[in-house]
Amino acid sequence: MSDVAEKVSKTGAQPTIGGSTYINPRDIEWAPTQFDGISIKVLYEDKAKGEMTCLLKWAPGATLPMHKHADIEQSYVIEGSFSDHDGICRAGEFVWRKVGSFHATHSVEGAVILAIYRKPNVFQNSTGYARGS
């Protein structure tokens, strides 16, 4: 008996059938956002809570305008790099933003980023990422 199966049998817990949702990002098309040169693949979203986990693809030279973080934002760079006034985050690196912080971000070379939001970013004329079909 495996260690996991043994622990389950001791606690009486049973796995929840359908409790895991598997996503293959390669099966999701990149959707444009309201920001030139930035596309999105949504991996998870709870609109009622404002939570989102997504992949963002930045074309070389793309800029995300000044915005506020209503809650913590976490970003892991998969390819390329992006930066703000505090520094640069390159492939294989991670950055998180404090609640209430403001910044604009830019990518000179382009990037693919895994982003995790607890609440949507607040832009001057919108909240979060508007997605085209």
C-alpha positions as CSV (number, residue, x, y, z in Angstrom):
1,M,0.0,0.0,0.0
2,S,1.4,3.5,-0.9
3,D,2.1,6.0,1.8
4,V,-0.8,8.2,0.5
5,A,-3.3,5.3,0.4
6,E,-2.2,4.2,3.9
7,K,-2.8,7.7,5.3
8,V,-6.2,7.9,3.6
9,S,-7.3,4.6,5.0
10,K,-6.2,5.6,8.5
11,T,-8.2,8.9,8.4
12,G,-11.2,7.5,6.6
13,A,-11.0,10.3,4.1
14,Q,-11.9,9.5,0.5
15,P,-10.7,11.5,-2.5
16,T,-13.3,13.9,-4.0
17,I,-14.2,12.7,-7.4
18,G,-14.0,15.7,-9.7
19,G,-12.3,17.8,-7.1
20,S,-9.3,18.6,-9.4
21,T,-9.5,20.6,-12.6
22,Y,-6.7,20.0,-15.0
23,I,-5.9,22.6,-17.6
24,N,-3.6,22.4,-20.6
25,P,-2.7,26.0,-21.5
26,R,-1.7,24.8,-25.0
27,D,-5.4,24.1,-25.6
28,I,-6.4,27.8,-24.8
29,E,-6.1,30.5,-27.5
30,W,-4.4,33.7,-26.6
31,A,-7.0,36.4,-26.3
32,P,-6.2,40.1,-26.8
33,T,-6.7,42.5,-23.8
34,Q,-7.5,46.2,-23.9
35,F,-3.7,46.8,-23.8
36,D,-1.7,46.8,-27.1
37,G,0.7,43.9,-27.2
38,I,-0.6,42.1,-24.2
39,S,-2.6,38.8,-24.6
40,I,-4.1,36.5,-22.0
41,K,-4.9,32.9,-21.3
42,V,-7.1,32.5,-18.2
43,L,-6.3,29.4,-16.3
44,Y,-8.6,30.0,-13.3
45,E,-11.1,32.7,-12.4
46,D,-13.6,33.4,-9.7
47,K,-15.3,36.6,-10.8
48,A,-17.3,37.0,-7.6
49,K,-14.1,37.1,-5.5
50,G,-12.0,38.8,-8.2
51,E,-9.4,36.0,-8.2
52,M,-7.6,35.1,-11.4
53,T,-4.6,33.0,-12.4
54,C,-3.5,33.6,-16.0
55,L,-0.7,33.6,-18.5
56,L,0.1,37.0,-20.0
57,K,2.1,37.3,-23.2
58,W,3.8,40.6,-23.7
59,A,5.1,41.6,-27.2
60,P,8.4,43.3,-27.3
61,G,7.9,47.0,-26.2
62,A,4.5,46.4,-24.6
63,T,3.5,48.6,-21.6
64,L,0.9,48.1,-18.9
65,P,-0.1,51.6,-17.9
66,M,-0.1,53.0,-14.3
67,H,-2.4,50.9,-12.1
68,K,-3.1,50.1,-8.5
69,H,-3.0,46.7,-6.8
70,A,-6.2,46.2,-4.8
71,D,-4.6,43.1,-3.3
72,I,-1.3,41.2,-3.6
73,E,-0.3,40.4,-7.2
74,Q,2.2,37.5,-7.8
75,S,4.1,37.1,-11.1
76,Y,6.5,34.4,-12.2
77,V,8.3,35.1,-15.5
78,I,8.4,32.0,-17.8
79,E,10.1,33.7,-20.8
80,G,11.7,37.1,-21.4
81,S,11.5,39.9,-18.8
82,F,9.4,42.8,-17.6
83,S,10.2,45.7,-15.4
84,D,9.0,48.7,-13.4
85,H,10.5,51.5,-11.4
86,D,11.8,49.1,-8.7
87,G,13.6,46.6,-11.0
88,I,13.5,43.9,-13.6
89,C,12.1,40.4,-13.4
90,R,13.7,37.9,-15.8
91,A,12.8,34.3,-16.8
92,G,12.8,32.0,-13.8
93,E,12.3,34.9,-11.4
94,F,9.3,35.9,-9.2
95,V,8.0,39.3,-8.1
96,W,5.0,40.2,-5.9
97,R,3.3,43.6,-5.5
98,K,2.1,45.0,-2.2
99,V,-1.6,45.9,-1.6
100,G,-2.3,49.5,-2.6
101,S,0.9,49.9,-4.6
102,F,1.0,51.8,-7.9
103,H,3.2,51.2,-10.9
104,A,3.4,50.8,-14.6
105,T,5.3,47.9,-16.2
106,H,7.1,47.5,-19.5
107,S,8.8,44.7,-21.4
108,V,11.6,45.5,-23.8
109,E,12.1,42.0,-25.1
110,G,8.7,40.6,-24.6
111,A,7.6,38.1,-21.9
112,V,5.3,35.3,-20.9
113,I,4.2,35.6,-17.3
114,L,2.2,33.5,-14.9
115,A,0.2,36.0,-12.9
116,I,-1.9,35.4,-9.8
117,Y,-4.4,38.0,-8.7
118,R,-6.6,38.1,-5.6
119,K,-8.4,41.2,-6.9
120,P,-8.2,42.8,-10.3
121,N,-5.8,45.6,-11.0
122,V,-7.4,49.1,-11.0
123,F,-6.6,51.2,-14.1
124,Q,-7.7,54.7,-14.8
125,N,-10.6,53.7,-17.0
126,S,-11.1,50.0,-16.2
127,T,-10.6,47.2,-13.7
128,G,-8.8,44.0,-14.6
129,Y,-8.2,42.7,-18.1
130,A,-10.9,43.1,-20.7
131,R,-10.7,40.1,-23.1
132,G,-11.7,39.9,-26.7
133,S,-13.2,36.7,-28.1
